[in-house]
């Protein structure tokens, strides 16, 4: 176990990337607080993906896809107060149906 830590970390990072790409997965909600700023969410995405993202496009895509929604309140810091967001509920039609449990019978000759 002592020598496979890099493999474990690589697998974890791969799974996190998959979660970020698929909007129906909810494990990504553990990466940020319940109420978060777009800057915090952008930072998490950049770390997991290992590259820099365009701030304006990132925000526009998330809002257009209705993945996040604004909430009342702002977070203050060194600059102007930032709008807070939360994860939007996943619509029922976006949730993938479980695989069919019906299997085909084998033909016996």
Helices and strands as residue ranges (DSSP letters): H 5-21, G 27-31, H 38-49, H 55-64, E 68-75, E 82-87, G 92-94
